Amino acid sequence: MSRVLHVDDTEIRIREACRRNDIETTAMEPLKSGGMRLVFKSADATAIMKRVFAKQLVSGEVQRTNFRGVPEQSYIRAKQTPPASKRA
């Protein structure tokens, strides 16, 4: 089973649904046609979220963007690390 879902919803609502179900993604990217492409860490997580997003799933071909996002945890760590000039 694929770990990818295409969901026609906002990033905020998708993140909240994942948080409520204690599901982690490895990638989220916006689709040109609207909605998001989600890659989950496991096929089991994908199956759970497929049921959660049943009415918002996009079927058929989608157009992906040239998005090269940074994993959320890396982004948070980078924000918390002070610049080299301010380190002791």
N, C-alpha and C positions, 0 to 999 in steps of 0.2 A: 504494500500500500504506500502511496505517495505521502510525503509529509507536508505537501503544499496545499493550501486552500486559497481561493480568490473570493474575497468577501466585499460586498457592496455596502460599506458602512464607513463611518469616520474612524480615524486612528484612535481618538479618545475613547469612543465606545468599544472598540475592539480591545484596547488595552484593559479597560475596566472589566470586560467579560473574561479575559484571560486571567486577570487578577482574582476575580470572584471564584474561578474554577481552579485556581492554583496551577495554571498552565504557563510554561515558558516558551517563547519563540526564539529561534536563532536568527531570523530575519523578518523584517517588515518593510515593504516598499510600496509606494503609491503606484497605481495603474493609470495609464493615460486616459482610459475611459471612465475613471473614477473608481473608488474603492481601493482595496489594498491586497497585495500578494503576501501571504503569511507562510513562513516555514517553521514548523514546530520541531521540538527536540526529539520526538518519538512518534511512531505510528499510532500508539495508544492515545497520546495527547491530540493528535489530528482527528481521530475518531470521536473523541469527546467533543471537540470544538466543532466538528462537522454537524453534530446534533444541535449544539448551541446556536450555530449560525445557519440552520437549515433554510430559513426563509430569505437569507441575504446572500446565499452562495451564488457565484457567477458561473454559469455553465458555458462551455465552448471556448473558443480562442479569445485571448486577451492580449492587449498591447502593453508590453512592459516599458518602463522608463529606463533611462541610463543611470539609474540611482545607484550610488555607492555609499550606503549608509555606514555608520559606525555603530557597533553593538552598544546598547544602552548602558551597560555596566562600564564599558571602556570610557564612554562619554562622561559618566558621573565621576569616575576616577580621575579623568583628565581635568575636570573642573575643580576638583578638590586639591590637586597638586599645585602648590604655589610655583610661580615662575622661578627659574634658577637664580635670578638676581635678588630675590627676596628670601632665599634659603640661607640658613646660618652656616 
